[in-house]
């Protein structure tokens, strides 16, 4: 027979709430979903690549929450791109100008 605390923990840890697109996830939970570190998720948020809500109330550290729908959209945008992530990382360079055209 499960106690009250065990019943509450099983509900929190279950996947029933995570299927709802409006469910808010912590960076750690989002990291588990994306298979990356929590710091990587925070970096994506700070760079504006992953939308999130800051729920902190004046503390120095931001407390982010990410909608499940935002994670799904992020993954869809990443998988829909035709160029690899490595190719997008570098800007194309202009052609090199030859200052000495007659020299070998």
N, C-alpha and C positions, 0 to 999 in steps of 0.2 A: 504494500500500500504506500503510495507516494505522499509525502508531507506537503504542506502548503508551499514551502520554499522550493522544493524539487519541482512542483508543478509550474511555479512561476519561471524558474530557470529554463525548463524545457520549452516553454512558450517563447522565451526570449531567444533561445538558441535555434529554434526551428526555422525552417525556410518559408513558413506560411506568409510572414509579413514581407519578405524580400521579393516576392513575385509582383507585388503592387508597384507600379512605376513611380508613385509618389513617395515611396519609402525613403527615408533619409538614412544614409550610411555614414559611418565615421571614416576617416582616411584609412584606418587599419582594415576595416571591413571592405572598403573599396579596393585596397591593395590586395587582399585575398582574392577578390573577384577578378581583378586584372592580372594576378600572378606577378606582382611587383612589390617593392617595399612601400611602406607608408610614407617615407620621405620622398620617394619618387612621385607619389600621388600629390603630396603637398607642393612639390616643384611644378607639376603640371597645372595646379590651381594658381600658383603665384604667377606663372607665365601666361595665364589666360587661356590655356588649351583645354582645361576641364572646368566647367562652371560649377560653383559651389556657393554655399551660404555660410557666412561667418556669424556664428551665434554667440560669440564672446560678448561680455558686457563690461567693456573697459579694461579687461586684463591685457597684459602685454602680449601674450601668445594668442594667436587666432585659433578659434575652435570651429573647424570646418565641418559641414555636413554636405553630402553629395547625394542628389537624387539618383535613384536607380535608373531612371529614364535618361539622365545625363550621361551615365556610364555607357548605356547601350548606344546612345547617339555617338559618343566618343569612339567606341569600337567600330561602329558602322562607318564613320568618317575615315578612320584609319585604314579599314580594310577596303574601302571603295577607291582609295587613291591608287593611281597606276604607277607612280614613281616610288621607289624605295625610300625608307626614312633616311638612309645615308645620302642619297642624291638630293634630298630636300635640305639637308643640313648645310650644304656649302653653296655659296652664291657663285654664279658663273663669273669668271674673270674676263675682263676685256682682252682683246688680242694684244700681244706684245708688239710695241712699235720699234722698228729698226732704226736706231739713231745713226748708224754707220752703214749705209747701204752698200758701199763698195768693198768693205772688208770681208774676208772669208769667215 
